[in-house]
Amino acid sequence: MKRIKMGCTTLSIPAMALGIMRMNQKSVPEAQVAIQAAYDAGINFIDSADIYGGGKSEEIFGQAFSQMQIKREEMFIQSKTGIVPGKRYDFSKEHILHSVDEILERMQLDYLDSLVLHRPDALMDPEEVAEAFDQLQAAGKVRFFGVSNFDTAQFKLLQSCLSQRLMFNQLQFSLKHTGMIDFGMHMNMVDKPSVDRDSQFLDYARLHKVTVQAWSPFQYGMFEGTFIDNDGFPKLNQELQKLADKYEVGKNAIAAAWILCHPANIQMLVGSMNPQHIRDSAKGAKIRLTRQEWYDLYLAAGNYLP
Ligand SMILES: NC(=O)c1ccc[n+]([C@@H]2O[C@H](COP(=O)([O-])OP(=O)(O)OC[C@H]3O[C@@H](n4cnc5c(N)ncnc54)[C@H](OP(=O)(O)O)[C@@H]3O)[C@@H](O)[C@H]2O)c1
């Protein structure tokens, strides 16, 4: 597995993580098969959130992982907090601290390697968040911190009050969700792709050594389904198949390679619970697409160049 530097540190992490958002739909043995498939492929990084399956994903993970042979320190385990579904976003100190205790209990862990704030809370008080982070770190409950779906100004604002460097920002990015790079190529134009909805975060991350974690790498829309083998995307699937044949892998590997070949050292979060799809995705980390192949995929996904 390709390894990348975590944020501004010299620590190395795998370029792929296993996201457990969908683990609530699996039995404990099925979850163990998925975790083992990922681990054997070099994916020793888990991404979770307190809200996945209403907490059930973390419960299943806890039951599964605690019975496996993988040592705790060999797996980087991250979770997220800050969303109270249907009610509010909540970055209050009280909510963050309480949520971490619940995460640790559900996942049967003594500490999290990383805690990520899930979606910007309009009422965020950075100093209050800083107190929560300091307390969690001092108690040995969380080692590193990050954010998710933050724009550049929100990221800078929070960072300015923290004693820790933020390591991650999780953003949606895939062949069917390319806003983070479209506007750069449509710079100074008036067409739709020229609109920057991501506040140039990818460039900011490269300049300031923040690891961007790409969520939903095989989905179109927001959880509408996968574009892989989907009749709604014939051109893209034709191109994926052509390259899958060339590199002797499956389509997941090519879609993964497309993300990992971007020079920003993105870490992608694979959400599959199917061991074959996990293994195939991992193969993508070894593929070096040519520049033309990368652009051919981008265009086949329905994008255009000015
Ligand atoms: N920060 C955020 O706001 C945010 C939002 C969403 C997600 N996330 C994180 O990102 C992770 C990944 O998200 P995701 O699960 O949406 O991403 P994903 O990996 O793009 O999608 C996984 C889904 O696609 C299916 N799939 C993958 N390859 C397939 C294939 N070849 N054929 C048929 N189905 C295929 C999987 O089914 P199988 O299981 O059958 O393979 C699964 O249902 C989550 O687990 C979570 O950790 C973060």
The ligand as an SDF file (V2000), in Angstrom:
LIG
                    3D

 48 52  0  0  0  0  0  0  0  0999 V2000
  -16.9920   13.4200    6.2210 N   0  0  0  0  0  0  0  0  0  0  0  0
  -18.1290   13.1750    5.6300 C   0  0  0  0  0  0  0  0  0  0  0  0
  -19.0300   14.0260    5.5610 O   0  0  0  0  0  0  0  0  0  0  0  0
  -18.3440   11.8250    5.0290 C   0  0  0  0  0  0  0  0  0  0  0  0
  -19.4920   11.5930    4.2470 C   0  0  0  0  0  0  0  0  0  0  0  0
  -19.6550   10.3240    3.7180 C   0  0  0  0  0  0  0  0  0  0  0  0
  -18.7210    9.3330    3.9250 C   0  0  0  0  0  0  0  0  0  0  0  0
  -17.6250    9.5740    4.7020 N   0  0  0  0  0  0  0  0  0  0  0  0
  -16.5940    8.5290    4.9330 C   0  0  0  0  0  0  0  0  0  0  0  0
  -16.2200    8.0000    3.6820 O   0  0  0  0  0  0  0  0  0  0  0  0
  -16.3670    6.5850    3.6960 C   0  0  0  0  0  0  0  0  0  0  0  0
  -16.6900    6.0960    2.3200 C   0  0  0  0  0  0  0  0  0  0  0  0
  -17.9650    6.6060    1.9070 O   0  0  0  0  0  0  0  0  0  0  0  0
  -18.9250    5.7320    0.9970 P   0  0  0  0  0  0  0  0  0  0  0  0
  -19.2320    4.4390    1.6410 O   0  0  0  0  0  0  0  0  0  0  0  0
  -20.0510    6.5940    0.5400 O   0  0  0  0  0  0  0  0  0  0  0  0
  -17.9200    5.5110   -0.2360 O   0  0  0  0  0  0  0  0  0  0  0  0
  -17.7100    4.5400   -1.4300 P   0  0  0  0  0  0  0  0  0  0  0  0
  -16.5600    3.6720   -1.1300 O   0  0  0  0  0  0  0  0  0  0  0  0
  -17.6360    5.4470   -2.6140 O   0  0  0  0  0  0  0  0  0  0  0  0
  -19.0430    3.7000   -1.5710 O   0  0  0  0  0  0  0  0  0  0  0  0
  -19.2340    2.4550   -0.9660 C   0  0  0  0  0  0  0  0  0  0  0  0
  -20.4970    1.8550   -1.5340 C   0  0  0  0  0  0  0  0  0  0  0  0
  -20.3190    1.6070   -2.9380 O   0  0  0  0  0  0  0  0  0  0  0  0
  -20.5020    0.2240   -3.1920 C   0  0  0  0  0  0  0  0  0  0  0  0
  -19.5340   -0.2420   -4.1870 N   0  0  0  0  0  0  0  0  0  0  0  0
  -18.2160    0.0180   -4.2440 C   0  0  0  0  0  0  0  0  0  0  0  0
  -17.6560   -0.6010   -5.3110 N   0  0  0  0  0  0  0  0  0  0  0  0
  -18.6610   -1.2670   -5.9410 C   0  0  0  0  0  0  0  0  0  0  0  0
  -18.7290   -2.0880   -7.1020 C   0  0  0  0  0  0  0  0  0  0  0  0
  -17.6610   -2.3550   -7.8520 N   0  0  0  0  0  0  0  0  0  0  0  0
  -19.9250   -2.6020   -7.4480 N   0  0  0  0  0  0  0  0  0  0  0  0
  -21.0390   -2.3470   -6.7000 C   0  0  0  0  0  0  0  0  0  0  0  0
  -21.0420   -1.5820   -5.5740 N   0  0  0  0  0  0  0  0  0  0  0  0
  -19.8540   -1.0410   -5.2090 C   0  0  0  0  0  0  0  0  0  0  0  0
  -20.2630   -0.4640   -1.8660 C   0  0  0  0  0  0  0  0  0  0  0  0
  -20.9130   -1.7220   -1.8460 O   0  0  0  0  0  0  0  0  0  0  0  0
  -20.0950   -3.0290   -1.3440 P   0  0  0  0  0  0  0  0  0  0  0  0
  -20.0050   -2.9010    0.1290 O   0  0  0  0  0  0  0  0  0  0  0  0
  -20.9780   -4.1340   -1.8070 O   0  0  0  0  0  0  0  0  0  0  0  0
  -18.7760   -3.0030   -2.0260 O   0  0  0  0  0  0  0  0  0  0  0  0
  -20.8530    0.5230   -0.8910 C   0  0  0  0  0  0  0  0  0  0  0  0
  -22.2580    0.3980   -0.8270 O   0  0  0  0  0  0  0  0  0  0  0  0
  -17.4530    6.3250    4.7500 C   0  0  0  0  0  0  0  0  0  0  0  0
  -17.4100    5.0180    5.2580 O   0  0  0  0  0  0  0  0  0  0  0  0
  -17.0820    7.3510    5.7730 C   0  0  0  0  0  0  0  0  0  0  0  0
  -16.0350    6.8520    6.5680 O   0  0  0  0  0  0  0  0  0  0  0  0
  -17.4110   10.8070    5.2400 C   0  0  0  0  0  0  0  0  0  0  0  0
  1  2  1  0
  2  3  2  0
  2  4  1  0
  4  5  1  0
  4 48  2  0
  5  6  2  0
  6  7  1  0
  7  8  2  0
  8  9  1  0
  8 48  1  0
  9 10  1  0
  9 46  1  0
 10 11  1  0
 11 12  1  0
 11 44  1  0
 12 13  1  0
 13 14  1  0
 14 15  2  0
 14 16  1  0
 14 17  1  0
 17 18  1  0
 18 19  2  0
 18 20  1  0
 18 21  1  0
 21 22  1  0
 22 23  1  0
 23 24  1  0
 23 42  1  0
 24 25  1  0
 25 26  1  0
 25 36  1  0
 26 27  1  0
 26 35  1  0
 27 28  2  0
 28 29  1  0
 29 30  1  0
 29 35  2  0
 30 31  1  0
 30 32  2  0
 32 33  1  0
 33 34  2  0
 34 35  1  0
 36 37  1  0
 36 42  1  0
 37 38  1  0
 38 39  2  0
 38 40  1  0
 38 41  1  0
 42 43  1  0
 44 45  1  0
 44 46  1  0
 46 47  1  0
M  CHG  2   8   1  16  -1
M  END
$$$$
